[in-house]
């Protein structure tokens, strides 16, 4: 077998092994980034895709390096890290999963800080969106009609956990808990609503803003759920390029990109 054949076979075997282990398959690196070393592997919550892609593109333009970012539910990413997936940086959509990987000894605690804040909202397909007043006991079941409420998994995915907490606090969880369309992550829940497969859903405000096919029909009061915080940290396998990318993420230029996507940029500090 020639060199090209061996490389192709090696890549296929690597992808197969990753799939068996449940790791995300790395996305192809743009042509202009190929042929250079120094790539950083980042595991990030699915809701960060638009913002972090923009930050990554900015870093590539300025530093000439590129981060390969795998997006999924924070719970799935944390478990993949535990199984040995080669992440060098982790950005979670809640504190619980960052606490999980820290207790497993998978991150460098001194690099951890709270990066961003967010809100959760109730959405509907764009052509069917009608404003809803969120208050204790509000009739969410009526909003659903004969359909289901799209949410990320309410037991493990941060967006789903925040949404469930809010509905429990408002006293309406029991009326809809048997009528859920649970998705593997918040972006998947967003797609269910944007395609009209669910009449309503609970997602982050930033997700709703990124999807023209949905309308925000209500915003959940912040006191109905735990604060939505995105912590970030380098893993124990991080190298110099990961340190550099983290510094860029903390820069004023990156801050503007996060804010443009609707995130609240938090003061850096140990969580």
C-alpha positions, 0 to 999 in steps of 0.5 A: 500500500502506498503512502497515500493509501496508508494515510487514508486507512489510518484516518478511517480507522481513527474515525471508526475508533472515535465513533465506537468511543462516542467521540465527536469526529473532528470537522475538516480543517480549512485548506488555508489552515492545513499543513501547519502544526499548532491546532487546538482541539476544543470541546464546547457546548452546542449553543456556543457555535456561532460565537465561538466560530467567529472568535476562532476565525478571528484568531486564525486571521490574527495568529495564523492558527486554527482551533478544531472545535467539536460542539455537542451537549456539555454532558456528552463532551464531559463523558467523552473527555473522561473516556480519553477524547483529546480535548485541550480546552472545555467550555461547558454550558453550566457549572455542574459539568465543569465541576464533573471534569475537574473532580475527575482531574481532567482540567487545570483548575487554575485556568478555570473561570466563568466566561459567559452568561445567557438567558432561556426563552420560549420559542415558536415557529416564526409564522406561528409565534404569539407572545406569551405572558410567563407567570406562575401557573401559565397555560403552557399546555394550551400553547402546545395544542396537540404538539410537544415541547422541544427541549434538550434532555432535561436530566443531563443537558444544561439547557434542558435542566435550566428549562425544567427548573424554570417550569417547576418553579412556575408550577407548570412542569406537571402539565407538560412533562409527559409531552416533551420532545427531548433532543440531544442538545439545545441546537437540535431542540431549536431545529425541531421548532424551526422546522415546525416539528414542535409548536414550541421549545425552550432554548437559549436566547442566543440560539433563538437569535441565530435562527430566523425560522423561530420567534421568541414568544417569552423570556423566562425570569432569571429568578426561575432557574439557576444562573446560566453560566458558561465556565471555561478551562484548559485540560491537562493535555493543553499546550502552548497554543491552547494557552494562546487561544484562551488568551484570545478568548479573553481579549476585548476583540473576542468580547465584542464577538460574544456580545454580538451573539447576545451573550453576557461576558462575565468578569474573569475569575475563579468559579 
